């Protein structure tokens, strides 16, 4: 008789393997009706739940799932490349998924990777699917958060000091005598966007500058949203003299917007959270908060290998400090 697996139980019950894991490990949210249904299927197939749970831990796939929000962004590409290098050294295979900042696609990705029996998950999350992430961790799969945090989830995290860096960006623009500063932020469901907005607001508040509501535009970390934000800001009766853009892709969009409006690309002073690799090709007043994607990837890779090797020490929260690099006139 063929040995039953968790996939067999999930197929018979008509649910995902992640749901089976949550039921067996009593972690994460599963409705009482689903719990009862799953247990009935297990009894029907004459299989002990603890035996299934043990199989989850004993069967080693030597595979690691990496879920990122935008693989076209050089920042995340560099992180992934450094992690990949470290994992290949230790004989681990990687499964990459790009969620496109979509929580629904992220959920599908997490279901897919769980079914593939990954041993660990590296996640730069959309801000959603908190219970599913907690359930994956509770099922014995190592989870490491990269770049983005989840409050109230006690998981290893490697990120940057977004508040400090964003505050420094605003202070720099104020020192350059700007008082009307446009802020293009990211979606507030994402921790980096909230932290960068918080840092910018602290910088303005400490300087005694009240931010006019029309100068705060929320984008979605894409080029198109950066272009749309630039158009909105420049259409104001009193446009900003400087802009703080909360990520590099939106900054790309800002310069595309300037081009579309026929504005000289050095007509507005910009501070970007994240570098534009092509900026040397045009005249600008672009200062950059230089991030550390390669360092982040190496730290995540080393932490991952330690965890997979049996390191059960306390949860780690490693924070890197990005530096503001002013443009050279």
C-alpha positions in Angstrom: 0.0 0.0 0.0 1.3 3.4 -1.0 2.3 5.6 2.0 -0.1 8.4 2.5 1.3 12.0 2.5 -0.1 15.3 3.6 -0.9 16.0 -0.1 -3.2 13.0 -0.2 -5.0 14.2 2.9 -5.3 17.7 1.4 -6.6 16.3 -1.9 -9.2 14.2 -0.2 -10.3 17.0 2.1 -10.4 19.5 -0.7 -8.1 22.0 1.1 -4.5 23.2 0.8 -1.6 21.4 2.5 -1.1 24.6 4.4 -4.5 24.2 5.9 -3.7 20.6 6.9 -0.5 21.8 8.6 -2.5 24.4 10.5 -4.9 21.8 11.8 -2.2 19.3 12.7 0.0 21.9 14.5 -2.9 23.8 16.0 -1.5 27.1 14.7 -3.0 29.9 12.6 -6.7 30.3 11.9 -8.9 27.5 10.6 -12.6 27.5 11.0 -14.2 24.8 13.3 -16.0 23.3 10.3 -12.8 22.9 8.3 -11.0 21.4 11.3 -13.8 18.9 11.8 -13.8 18.0 8.1 -10.0 17.5 8.0 -10.1 15.3 11.1 -12.9 13.2 9.6 -10.8 12.7 6.4 -7.8 11.6 8.5 -10.0 9.1 10.4 -11.6 7.9 7.2 -8.2 7.2 5.7 -7.1 5.5 8.9 -4.0 7.7 9.3 -2.8 9.2 12.6 -2.3 13.0 12.6 0.9 12.8 14.5 2.4 10.5 11.9 1.6 13.1 9.2 3.0 15.9 11.3 6.2 13.9 11.8 6.5 13.4 8.0 6.5 17.1 7.5 9.6 17.5 9.6 11.4 14.3 8.5 11.1 14.7 4.7 13.9 17.1 3.6 13.4 18.7 0.2 16.5 20.9 0.5 14.5 23.6 -1.2 13.9 27.2 -0.1 11.1 29.5 -1.2 11.8 33.2 -1.9 8.8 35.5 -2.2 9.6 39.0 -3.4 7.2 41.8 -4.4 9.0 43.0 -7.6 11.8 41.0 -9.2 12.3 43.7 -11.8 13.5 46.1 -9.1 17.4 45.9 -9.0 17.2 46.2 -5.2 15.3 42.9 -4.8 17.3 41.3 -7.7 20.6 42.0 -5.8 19.2 40.6 -2.5 18.0 37.5 -4.3 21.3 37.0 -6.1 23.3 37.1 -2.8 20.9 34.7 -1.1 21.1 32.4 -4.1 24.9 32.3 -4.1 24.9 31.3 -0.4 22.3 28.6 -0.8 23.9 27.0 -3.8 27.1 26.7 -1.8 25.2 24.6 0.7 23.3 22.5 -1.8 19.9 24.1 -1.4 17.5 24.7 -4.4 15.6 28.0 -4.6 12.0 28.6 -5.8 11.4 32.3 -6.7 8.0 33.9 -6.8 7.2 37.5 -7.8 3.9 38.7 -6.1 3.8 42.0 -8.0 2.8 43.6 -4.6 -0.5 41.7 -4.8 -1.6 40.0 -1.5 -3.8 37.5 -3.5 -0.8 36.4 -5.6 1.2 36.2 -2.4 -1.3 33.9 -0.9 -1.2 31.7 -4.0 2.6 31.7 -3.8 2.6 30.6 -0.2 0.2 27.8 -0.9 2.3 26.7 -3.8 5.6 26.7 -1.9 4.1 24.9 1.1 2.9 22.2 -1.2 6.4 21.9 -2.6 7.6 21.1 1.0 10.1 23.9 1.3 12.3 23.8 4.4 12.4 27.6 4.7 10.7 30.7 3.4 12.3 34.1 2.7 9.6 36.8 2.4 9.4 40.4 1.5 5.7 40.7 2.2 2.8 42.7 0.9 1.5 43.3 4.4 -1.3 40.7 4.0 -1.6 37.0 4.7 -0.4 37.4 8.3 -2.2 34.3 9.6 -1.0 32.2 6.8 2.6 33.3 7.4 2.3 32.5 11.1 0.8 29.1 10.3 3.7 28.3 8.0 6.2 29.1 10.7 4.1 27.1 13.2 4.3 24.1 10.9 8.1 24.0 11.3 9.1 25.9 8.2 11.8 28.5 8.9 10.6 32.0 7.9 12.9 35.0 7.5 11.5 38.4 6.7 13.6 40.6 4.5 13.3 44.3 4.0 9.7 44.4 5.5 8.3 43.6 8.9 5.1 42.2 10.3 4.2 43.6 13.7 3.3 41.0 16.3 5.0 38.2 14.3 8.1 36.9 16.1 10.2 36.0 13.1 13.8 36.5 12.1 14.0 39.9 10.3 16.7 41.6 8.2 15.8 45.2 7.3 16.9 48.8 7.1 16.4 51.8 9.4 13.8 53.5 7.2 12.8 56.1 9.7 16.3 57.4 10.3 17.1 57.5 6.6 13.9 59.3 5.6 14.3 61.8 8.4 17.8 62.5 7.1 16.4 63.0 3.6 14.0 65.7 4.8 16.7 67.4 6.9 19.0 67.5 3.9 16.3 69.2 1.7 15.5 71.7 4.5 19.2 72.6 4.7 19.1 73.3 1.0 16.4 75.9 1.9 13.4 74.0 0.6 10.2 74.5 2.6 7.6 73.2 0.1 8.6 69.5 -0.2 6.5 67.0 -2.0 6.5 63.5 -0.5 5.7 60.5 -2.7 5.1 57.6 -0.3 4.3 53.9 -0.8 1.3 51.9 0.1 0.6 52.1 3.8 -0.1 48.4 4.1 3.7 47.9 3.7 6.0 48.5 6.7 8.7 50.2 4.7 6.2 52.8 3.4 4.8 53.5 6.8 8.3 53.9 8.3 9.6 56.1 5.5 6.5 58.3 5.8 7.0 58.5 9.6 10.7 59.5 9.2 9.7 62.2 6.7 7.0 63.6 9.0 9.5 63.6 12.0 12.0 65.6 9.9 9.4 68.2 9.0 7.9 68.4 12.5 11.4 68.9 14.1 12.0 71.8 11.6 8.7 73.4 12.5 7.3 72.9 9.0 3.6 71.9 8.6 3.1 69.6 5.6 0.3 70.8 3.3 -1.9 67.7 2.6 -1.7 68.2 -1.2 2.0 67.7 -1.0 1.6 64.1 0.3 0.9 61.6 -2.5 0.6 57.9 -2.0 2.0 55.7 -4.7 2.3 51.9 -5.0 6.1 51.5 -5.5 5.7 51.4 -9.3 7.0 53.7 -12.0 3.5 54.6 -13.1 2.6 55.8 -9.7 5.7 57.9 -9.5 4.8 59.6 -12.9 1.2 60.1 -11.7 2.4 61.6 -8.4 4.8 64.0 -10.2 2.0 65.2 -12.5 -0.3 65.8 -9.5 2.3 67.7 -7.6 3.4 69.9 -10.6 -0.3 70.8 -11.3 -0.7 72.5 -7.9 -1.0 76.3 -7.9 2.2 76.3 -5.9 4.2 73.2 -6.9 7.0 71.8 -4.6 10.5 72.9 -5.1 11.8 69.5 -4.0 10.6 65.9 -3.8 11.2 63.0 -1.5 10.4 59.7 -3.3 10.1 56.6 -1.0 11.5 54.1 -3.5 13.6 53.9 -6.6 11.0 52.7 -9.0 8.7 55.7 -8.2 11.7 57.9 -8.6 12.2 56.5 -12.1 8.6 57.4 -12.7 9.2 61.0 -11.4 11.8 61.6 -14.1 9.6 60.0 -16.7 6.9 62.5 -15.6 9.3 65.4 -15.9 10.2 64.4 -19.4 6.6 64.1 -20.4 5.8 67.5 -19.0 8.8 69.0 -20.8 10.6 70.0 -17.6 14.4 70.0 -17.4 15.4 66.9 -15.4 17.5 69.1 -13.1 14.7 71.6 -12.5 13.5 69.9 -9.3 15.7 68.6 -6.4 14.9 65.0 -5.6 15.9 62.6 -2.8 15.3 59.0 -3.7 15.1 56.1 -1.2 17.1 53.7 -3.4 19.5 54.2 -6.3 18.8 54.8 -10.0 21.5 52.9 -11.8 21.1 55.0 -15.0 21.2 58.4 -13.2 24.7 59.2 -14.6 23.2 59.4 -18.1 21.3 62.7 -17.5 21.6 66.0 -15.7 19.8 66.0 -12.4 19.7 67.2 -8.8 19.2 63.7 -7.5 20.5 62.7 -4.0 20.1 59.0 -3.0 19.6 57.1 0.2 22.0 54.2 -0.7 20.6 50.9 0.4 22.6 47.7 1.0 20.9 44.9 -1.0 24.0 42.8 -1.4 24.8 43.0 2.4 21.2 42.2 3.2 21.2 39.2 0.9 24.4 37.9 2.5 23.1 38.3 6.0 19.9 36.6 5.1 21.8 33.8 3.4 24.0 33.2 6.4 21.1 33.3 8.8 19.1 30.9 6.7 21.9 28.3 6.6 22.4 28.6 10.4 18.7 28.0 11.0 18.5 25.1 8.6 21.6 23.7 10.3 19.7 23.5 13.6 20.4 26.9 15.2 17.4 27.5 17.5 18.7 30.6 19.3 16.5 33.6 19.9 14.7 35.4 17.0 17.1 37.9 15.3 16.2 41.4 14.2 19.1 42.8 12.2 19.0 46.4 11.1 21.2 48.1 8.5 21.6 51.8 8.3 21.4 53.3 4.7 23.3 56.5 4.1 22.3 59.7 2.2 24.6 60.4 -0.7 24.1 64.0 -2.0 24.3 64.7 -5.7 27.5 66.4 -7.0 26.8 69.7 -8.8 
